Amino acid sequence: MSKLAFALIVLIDGQQQEVSYWADILRCNQFSEFVEFGHTYAKEKRYKKRQSQVNITAYCKPVFVNANTKLLN
């Protein structure tokens, strides 16, 4: 049996890093933003526009994983 999860995909210089699986799309997207834009703490102002870090891309995508796969919150 499988369940829905959200995979955090991180690419550094075009190379995919280890994938993490999240239960909540909002948390996954929050961490993808932290990784891609180099936020250093959670309360950093969203209205403050920052450039993406050079050669780092991060995004979330919905996937089905095995029922016993541990999901991050």
C-alpha positions in Angstrom: 0.0 0.0 0.0 1.2 3.5 -0.7 0.6 7.0 0.7 0.8 10.5 -0.6 3.9 12.5 0.3 5.8 15.5 -0.9 9.4 15.0 -2.1 11.8 17.9 -1.5 14.1 17.8 -4.6 17.4 19.7 -4.3 19.7 20.2 -7.2 23.2 21.6 -6.7 25.1 22.2 -9.9 22.5 20.1 -11.7 23.2 17.1 -9.5 20.2 15.8 -7.5 20.8 15.4 -3.8 19.2 12.9 -1.4 15.4 13.3 -1.4 13.5 13.9 1.8 9.8 13.2 2.1 7.3 15.5 3.8 3.8 14.9 5.1 2.8 18.6 4.6 3.2 20.5 1.3 3.4 23.8 3.2 6.4 22.7 5.3 8.1 21.1 2.3 7.7 24.4 0.3 9.0 26.4 3.3 12.2 24.3 3.4 12.6 24.4 -0.3 12.6 28.2 -0.1 15.0 28.2 2.8 17.4 26.0 0.8 17.1 27.8 -2.5 17.2 31.4 -1.2 19.7 30.8 1.7 17.4 31.9 4.5 19.2 31.5 7.8 16.3 31.5 10.2 12.5 30.9 10.0 11.3 34.4 10.8 13.2 36.1 8.0 10.8 38.5 6.3 9.2 37.1 3.2 8.7 40.5 1.6 12.5 40.9 1.5 13.4 39.8 -2.0 16.4 37.6 -2.2 18.2 36.2 -5.2 18.4 32.5 -5.6 21.7 31.0 -4.6 24.0 30.3 -7.5 23.4 26.8 -9.0 21.0 25.7 -6.3 17.4 24.8 -7.1 14.9 23.3 -4.6 11.2 22.4 -5.1 8.6 20.0 -3.9 6.6 17.5 -5.9 3.8 15.1 -4.9 4.7 11.5 -5.0 3.4 8.2 -3.7 5.7 6.4 -1.3 5.6 3.0 0.5 3.3 3.1 3.6 6.2 2.5 6.0 8.3 5.5 4.6 9.0 8.0 7.4 7.7 11.5 6.6 9.1 14.7 8.0 6.8 17.3 9.5 
